[in-house]
Amino acid sequence: MSEVDFNEIWTGRVDSEEEAALATRLHQVISPLGEGPAGVALVGFCSDEGVRRNKGRVGARQAPDQLRRAIANLPWSPERAAYDAGNVVCEGEQLEAAHLALANLVQDCLSDGHFPVVLGGGHEVAFGTWLGLAQHFERRSEQPRIGIVNFDAHFDLRLDSNGASSGTPFYQISQRCSEKGYDFRYCCLGVSEISNTPALFRRAGELGVSYRKDADMGVIQLDDTRAQLERFIDDCDVLYLTIDLDVLPASVAPGVSAPAPRGVGLEILEPLIAVIRRSGKLKIADIAEYNPTFDIDNWTARAAARLIHFIVK
């Protein structure tokens, strides 16, 4: 764990309007995680070990603080609590230890009534996020039907026989569900046909994954996509939303490990996130694969900030 330098990270514009309550920004409200009313809890996951193992472009471990800077100026009600829980740091190649540390921190946030938003990091973050959610309900002796909604160009269902990576988290989750006797409910929207092998499509079918290709997620197909998502949500009690920023077109999100030549635009993602929010079932979310090294004028960070705002508003 590492603490965040509040004076360096959480700064920004301060408006002087008379209606101060209507001009407050997140950096003016957020405080270190501690005692206080339930609110949004930001958790950083500084890791690109999974990306390295998956032979991707490293740099995502620098993302959490950059994303904090990007969201610091978001409009925020002074009556809504917001906390920064610091960063879980993957030391060296110790990804499995980082997963457990993230899971425990997420579990604690959920137990205190917060809505955790995890800032990755490579998409290996997903296993730690889900594990924390599962542990939370196990502690309460509850077994709800947890549904995972992943906006992603990749299934991330690779076998973990050579260890966990950014390409294995949902396979890992499926195996943990099998061990625990849980149903594996996974919806992956934005899948790129050229970025997933036939073996991955077959595995998705064997695991009962609900998915939709990026080529079938244009504005014309939005109603069909929305209906598919609603059917998935109806079969779940609790939702975990994870967004791999490589689902966005490379022109919108160049700063990722694997830029998408096509992708799915914000004009599609935002109405779908609205469906998830309106369900009342969303308990946790994370953002993955932001790589500041390859960003252009903070385009990707700004897109991520917009998505985070849409999730928590």
C-alpha positions in Angstrom: 0.0 0.0 0.0 1.1 3.6 -0.6 -0.6 6.8 0.4 -1.5 9.5 -2.1 0.1 12.9 -1.8 -3.1 15.0 -1.5 -1.3 18.3 -1.9 0.2 17.2 -5.2 -2.6 15.2 -6.7 -5.9 16.7 -5.5 -5.7 20.2 -6.8 -7.6 22.1 -9.4 -9.9 25.0 -10.2 -11.8 26.7 -7.4 -14.8 28.7 -8.7 -16.0 31.9 -7.0 -19.7 31.8 -7.9 -22.0 32.9 -5.1 -23.8 29.5 -5.4 -20.8 27.7 -3.9 -22.7 24.5 -3.4 -23.3 24.3 -7.2 -19.7 25.1 -8.0 -17.8 22.5 -5.9 -15.4 20.1 -7.5 -14.1 16.7 -6.4 -10.7 17.9 -5.3 -12.4 20.2 -2.8 -14.4 17.4 -1.2 -12.3 14.3 -1.2 -10.5 13.2 1.9 -8.3 10.2 2.9 -10.3 7.0 3.7 -11.3 6.9 7.3 -14.3 7.3 9.5 -17.2 9.1 7.9 -20.5 8.6 6.0 -20.7 6.1 3.2 -19.5 7.5 -0.2 -17.4 6.8 -3.2 -14.0 5.3 -2.4 -11.2 5.5 -4.9 -8.7 2.7 -4.9 -5.6 2.7 -7.0 -4.0 -0.5 -8.4 -0.5 0.2 -9.6 0.4 -2.8 -11.7 1.3 -3.6 -15.2 2.9 -7.0 -14.3 -0.1 -8.7 -15.9 0.4 -6.7 -19.1 4.1 -7.6 -19.1 3.2 -11.3 -18.7 0.7 -10.9 -21.6 3.3 -9.3 -23.8 1.6 -6.0 -24.0 2.9 -2.4 -23.7 3.8 -1.7 -20.1 3.2 1.6 -18.4 -0.3 1.1 -16.8 1.2 1.0 -13.3 1.5 4.8 -13.6 -2.2 5.2 -14.3 -3.9 5.6 -10.9 -2.4 9.0 -10.0 -2.9 10.3 -13.6 -6.5 9.3 -13.5 -6.9 11.1 -10.1 -5.6 14.2 -11.7 -8.0 13.8 -14.6 -11.0 13.6 -12.3 -10.0 16.1 -9.7 -12.1 18.9 -11.4 -15.2 16.8 -11.8 -18.3 18.7 -10.4 -19.2 17.2 -7.0 -21.8 17.9 -4.4 -20.3 19.0 -1.1 -22.9 16.8 0.6 -21.6 13.6 -1.1 -18.7 11.9 0.6 -15.7 10.9 -1.4 -12.6 9.2 -0.2 -9.2 8.2 -1.5 -8.0 4.8 -0.1 -4.5 5.1 -1.6 -2.7 2.7 -3.9 -2.2 -1.0 -3.9 1.3 -1.5 -5.5 2.4 -4.6 -7.3 6.0 -5.0 -6.1 8.2 -6.6 -8.7 6.5 -9.7 -10.1 4.3 -10.3 -7.1 1.0 -10.0 -8.9 -0.8 -12.7 -6.8 0.1 -10.9 -3.6 -1.2 -7.6 -5.1 -4.5 -9.3 -6.0 -5.0 -10.4 -2.4 -4.1 -6.9 -1.1 -6.6 -5.3 -3.5 -9.3 -7.8 -2.6 -8.9 -7.1 1.1 -9.0 -3.3 0.6 -12.1 -3.6 -1.6 -13.8 -5.8 0.9 -13.2 -3.3 3.7 -14.6 -0.5 1.6 -17.7 -2.5 0.8 -18.2 -3.5 4.4 -18.1 0.2 5.4 -20.9 0.9 2.9 -18.8 2.7 0.3 -19.0 2.3 -3.5 -15.5 1.4 -4.6 -14.1 2.7 -7.9 -10.8 0.9 -8.6 -8.3 2.8 -10.8 -6.0 0.4 -12.8 -3.5 -0.7 -13.8 -3.7 -3.5 -16.3 -6.8 -5.5 -16.6 -5.4 -8.0 -14.2 -7.0 -5.6 -11.7 -10.4 -7.4 -12.5 -9.5 -10.6 -10.5 -8.6 -8.6 -7.4 -11.7 -6.4 -7.7 -14.1 -9.4 -8.1 -12.3 -11.3 -5.4 -12.9 -8.4 -2.9 -16.6 -8.3 -3.9 -16.9 -12.1 -3.4 -15.2 -12.0 -0.1 -17.5 -9.2 1.1 -20.5 -11.4 0.6 -18.8 -14.5 1.9 -18.1 -12.6 5.1 -21.8 -11.9 5.3 -22.7 -15.5 4.6 -24.5 -14.4 1.4 -24.3 -15.8 -2.1 -25.9 -13.4 -4.5 -25.8 -13.9 -8.3 -22.9 -11.7 -9.2 -22.9 -10.5 -12.8 -19.8 -9.1 -14.5 -20.3 -6.5 -17.2 -17.1 -5.9 -19.1 -16.7 -3.3 -21.9 -13.7 -4.6 -23.6 -12.2 -5.5 -27.0 -10.9 -8.8 -25.5 -12.6 -11.6 -23.6 -9.6 -12.0 -21.3 -10.4 -15.7 -20.9 -6.9 -17.0 -21.5 -5.9 -20.0 -19.5 -3.8 -19.2 -16.5 -1.7 -22.3 -16.7 1.4 -20.1 -16.9 0.3 -17.7 -14.2 -2.2 -14.8 -14.0 -1.9 -12.0 -16.5 -4.0 -9.2 -18.0 -5.4 -11.8 -20.4 -6.6 -14.3 -17.7 -8.8 -12.5 -15.1 -12.2 -13.7 -16.2 -11.0 -17.3 -16.7 -9.6 -17.1 -13.2 -13.0 -15.9 -11.9 -14.8 -18.7 -13.7 -12.5 -21.2 -12.0 -13.0 -19.7 -8.6 -16.7 -19.7 -9.2 -16.5 -23.4 -10.1 -14.6 -24.1 -6.9 -17.0 -22.2 -4.7 -20.2 -23.5 -6.4 -21.1 -20.0 -7.7 -22.7 -19.4 -11.1 -20.3 -17.6 -13.5 -22.2 -14.7 -15.1 -20.2 -12.7 -17.6 -21.2 -10.2 -20.2 -18.5 -8.9 -22.5 -19.5 -6.1 -24.9 -17.2 -4.7 -27.6 -15.3 -7.8 -28.5 -13.0 -7.4 -31.5 -13.0 -10.4 -33.8 -9.4 -9.7 -34.9 -8.1 -9.6 -31.3 -9.5 -12.9 -30.0 -8.6 -16.3 -31.4 -11.3 -19.0 -32.2 -10.2 -20.8 -29.1 -11.3 -17.8 -27.0 -14.6 -17.6 -28.8 -15.1 -21.3 -28.1 -14.2 -20.9 -24.5 -16.7 -18.0 -24.2 -19.4 -20.3 -25.6 -18.5 -23.1 -23.2 -18.7 -20.8 -20.2 -22.0 -19.3 -21.3 -20.6 -15.8 -21.8 -23.0 -13.2 -23.2 -21.1 -11.2 -25.7 -21.4 -8.7 -28.5 -18.8 -7.8 -31.2 -17.7 -4.2 -31.7 -19.0 -4.5 -35.3 -22.5 -5.1 -33.9 -22.4 -2.1 -31.5 -23.1 0.8 -33.7 -25.8 3.4 -33.1 -28.2 1.5 -35.3 -27.8 -1.6 -33.1 -28.0 0.3 -29.8 -31.6 -0.9 -28.9 -30.6 -4.5 -29.5 -27.4 -4.1 -27.4 -29.4 -2.5 -24.7 -32.0 -5.3 -24.7 -29.2 -7.9 -24.5 -27.7 -6.1 -21.5 -31.0 -5.8 -19.8 -31.6 -9.6 -20.2 -28.3 -10.3 -18.6 -28.9 -7.9 -15.7 -32.3 -9.4 -15.0 -30.5 -12.7 -14.2 -28.2 -11.1 -11.6 -28.6 -9.8 -8.1 -25.4 -7.7 -8.0 -23.3 -6.1 -10.7 -19.6 -5.5 -11.1 -18.7 -3.1 -14.0 -15.3 -3.2 -15.5 -14.1 -1.0 -18.4 -11.0 -1.8 -20.3 -10.2 1.5 -22.1 -9.0 -0.4 -25.2 -12.7 -0.8 -26.0 -12.7 2.8 -27.2 -11.5 3.7 -30.6 -7.8 4.5 -30.8 -8.7 8.0 -31.9 -10.4 8.5 -28.5 -8.1 6.4 -26.4 -4.6 6.1 -27.8 -3.1 5.7 -24.3 -3.8 2.0 -23.8 -1.8 -1.3 -24.0 -3.6 -2.4 -27.2 -5.2 0.4 -29.2 -8.4 -0.5 -31.0 -8.6 0.2 -34.8 -12.4 0.2 -34.6 -13.7 0.2 -31.0 -17.0 1.3 -29.5 -17.6 5.0 -29.0 -18.7 6.9 -25.9 -22.1 7.6 -27.5 -22.7 3.8 -27.2 -21.1 3.1 -23.8 -22.8 5.9 -21.9 -26.4 4.8 -22.6 -25.4 1.2 -21.6 -23.8 2.4 -18.4 -27.0 4.3 -17.7 -28.9 1.0 -18.0 -26.5 -0.5 -15.4 -26.9 2.4 -13.0 -30.7 2.4 -13.3 -30.8 -1.3 -12.3 -29.8 -0.4 -8.8 -27.6 -3.5 -8.7 -24.2 -1.9 -9.3 -21.9 -2.4 -6.3 -18.4 -1.8 -7.7 -16.6 -0.6 -10.8 -13.0 -0.4 -12.1 -11.2 1.2 -15.0 -8.3 -0.7 -16.6 -5.5 -0.4 -19.1 -4.8 3.3 -19.1 -1.2 3.8 -20.1 0.0 7.4 -19.7 3.2 6.7 -21.6 1.3 6.5 -24.9 -1.4 9.0 -24.3 -1.8 12.1 -26.5 -2.6 15.4 -24.7 -4.4 13.4 -22.0 -7.1 12.3 -24.5 -7.4 8.9 -22.9 -7.4 10.3 -19.3 -10.2 12.7 -20.2 -12.2 9.9 -21.7 -11.7 7.8 -18.6 -12.7 10.8 -16.4 -15.9 11.1 -18.4 -16.7 7.4 -17.9 -16.0 7.6 -14.2 -18.3 10.6 -13.9 -21.0 8.8 -15.7 -20.7 5.8 -13.4 -20.8 7.7 -10.1 -23.0 10.7 -10.9 
